[in-house]
Amino acid sequence: AAAAALPGSPHHLRSVFDEFVLDVDAALDLVLVKTEPGGAQPVAQAIDDMRWTDVAGTLAGEDTIIVIPRRRRLSQTVLRRLRALTA
């Protein structure tokens, strides 16, 4: 595999978003990512692998991920960054 597709790379994150993500939305200070059934785990792992300083972590179910911003004021920044991956 090419180095650009390694976990933790923007290319890998874009790849799993293209494959699994249906929608990115906000709920209170959290960001919700809706995926195809079974897609939440690989997408959450790809987000975690990015090690963004403004993301405390993710919680994934079968088809939904909660992305937890480190601070309330960062939620819109995280939302915009993840939505840009669906464009």
N, C-alpha and C positions, 0 to 999 in steps of 0.2 A: 504494500500500500504506500501511496505517496505520503510524505511527511505532513503535508497540509491536511490530510484526513485523519491524523492521529487525534485520540481523545484529548480534549483541552484546547484544540485549535478552533478558530472561528469557522473553518471549512467544515469540520465535523459537526459543529452545532447547527450550521445552516442545513447540512445534509439530513440530520434527524428531524429538524423542523419541517423541511420539505416533505419528508416521508410520512410523518405522523400528526403534525399539529393542524387542528381545525380552526382554533380561535384563541385569542388572548384578550382577557378582560380584567377589570379591576373590581375588587370587593373590599370595601373599607380601605385599609392600608395594605392589603395583600394583592397579589397578582395571580389570577387563575389562568392556567393554560389547559385548554380542552384538546384531547387527542383522539385518534382512532382507538378503538378497543385494543388494549395491550400495549399502547404506545407511550403511556405515561412514564414507565420506568426508564426506558432508554433516553427519553427527552430530559427527564429530571437529572439523570446521571450526567448527561452532556452539559446541562446548565451548571451542575455542581463542579464538573471538571474545569469549567472556565475560571473558577476561583475569583469571581468578581468581589471586590471589597465591599460593594453596597448590597450584596445578597448574603443574608445570614445562612440560608439553606433552603431546601425544597422538601415537600412531602408529597409523595405520589401514590395514587390509587391505581385503578385499572385504566381510566381514561381522563383523569383530572389531576393536575398538579397545582399545589399551592406553593408559590414562590414568596418567601418571607424576606422583605427588605430589612436591612440592618437598622434603619431609622425611618420613621414615618415620612419625613420630607423626601426620602429617596424613592418612594413608591412610584411616583409618576416617571422618574428617570428609568427605573427598571421596566415599567410598563412600556414606555416608548422604545426601549432597546429591544425588548422581546417582540413587540408588534412589528418592528422594522424587519425582523427575520421572516415574517409571513408575507411580506410584500413581494 
